[in-house]
Amino acid sequence: MRFGKIQKFNKKNWLFLGVSLFLLFVIIFYFSAKQIGTSVSQICSFAQNKYRQDCVTSLILVLDNKDLDFSLRNRAIWALGQLGDKRSLPSLNNYILKEAQGSEKKPLNSEISQYELKKAIKLVSGSPNITAWLWRDGKFFQEYTGAKMEDLKENSEVKLSSDVEITNSLPQNHNKVFKLLFFGDLMLDRHVAEKIDLYSLDKLLSKLNETNFTTGYDVVGANLEGAVTNQGAHYRPHNLYDFAFKPETVNSLKGYGFNFFTVANNHLADQGLVGVEETYENLSSLGLSYVGCQDGDFKVNNDKIMLDKLDTEAVRERLALDNCSFKIVESDNGQSIGFLAFSIVYRSINENEIVKAVKDLKKEVDWLIVLPHWGIEYESLAAKSQNRLAKKIIDSGADAIIGSHPHVIQNYEIYKGKPIFYSLGNFIFDQYFSKETQEGLAVALTFKKDKQPEFEIYKIITKGSFVEFIEKQQLIK
């Protein structure tokens, strides 16, 4: 009897001990997972405050910044693994240790943690991460992957460790260099929308991330060929060519560095005035800068916008329909670049009015880029009327001209040291009927104080809206 009681007592104790250990494990596991989320949030905040992109893109830029301490770059690798976003896979694979040629040379990337790198690659490739479900919630992604960048900007400081302090400012550019990258026509409706639904935008644009093509620029932009309406709705009038984009699709472009669009084209008003107003409102709420009125409209009222600032006053200014042709983008180091955009496809604009605006606006900025939507569709040479107007614009003070509308690449020229690109052609469009309409240019412009603008040209070839080929082009002399 006595032995039996001891056995019963021991079973109860073992059960109590087992339950206690299990609960202790659950508590430790829970708080460990939450701590991982907090750590990821911290490194995301650091990266986003530094580069002003979504979390994944900013972390990739941290990883690629050879001027940063290796401990920070390794933390970026760890965080990318925890996030599990497949966009980071090409960049992570670039740092797999390779032996340099020659027996006496040190291995490449020898300071990058190969352990963290391989672990991150496994997690991004789909290996299970049992702690992720506790912190990878909707609130986290909204707050740290670019949906609400202004939430991060409310904090003037982010501490990563006792000896690393990051302030809320863009990297200072003491050489006063402003770098821009511009693409051609970008359309996200019709058959392109079908491709996005079927394959995802990441699949269409994966080549950009594989090559880190859009990194290192103050402004990355394109001609957004359509309206950005609520839920991508189509309104009257119903046109033969009738484009409307979902805000979440446009927002995804921030993951590829895009932060600026010209909407001065013949498709901005496809959804009527309601569509125009919703385009301005949606782009503003997404934290994207833009410029442009509907075709034939030319309204200039100096509107200075901080690229890294989105407050109520700025939103109200951006929504005003009387200042849509001109925007100024300013960086924290005091440099400013102006964008003057207009569309003259169906309705003309008085050339003297354009010339006067260029002269007046050049006084307000360090550099001025003019973005005309003009020309004859599918013609590879610019019309003489374009040549004449372009030279007037340069004579009036513009530093560069980047044109759009013909849907094919047109000739470019250098006039008085200033580049004139009459048409960059299509970037992403569903005009699959010819090779020429699936080709475009990307122009990288560098502006330095008291110097003529420098530029590089890249040819972009797509197939069925998938970016397949990027090649640097030799410049004309």
Secondary structure, DSSP 8 states (H G I E B T S, - for coil): -HHHHHHHHHHHHHHHHHHHHHHHHHHHHHHHHHHHHHHHHHHHHHHHHHH-S-HHHHHHHHHH-TTS-HHHHHHHHHHHHHHT-GGGHHHHHTTS----SSTTS--TTTTS-HHHHHHHHHHHTT---TTHHHH--HHHHHHHSSTTHHHHHT-SEEEEETTEEEESS----TT-EEEEEEEEEE--SHHHHHHHHHH-HHHHHHHHHHTTTTTT-SEEEEEE-SEE-GGG---SS--SS--EE-HHHHHHGGGGT--EEE--STTTTTTHHHHHHHHHHHHHHTT-EEE--STT-------EEETT---HHHHHHHH-TTS-SEEEEE-TTS-EEEEEEEE-SSS---HHHHHHHHHHHHTT-SEEEEEEE-S-TT-SS--HHHHHHHHHHHHTT-SEEE-B-SSSB--EEEETTEEEES-BBEEE---TT-SGGGEEEEEEEEEETTS--EEEEEEEEEETTEEEEEEEE----
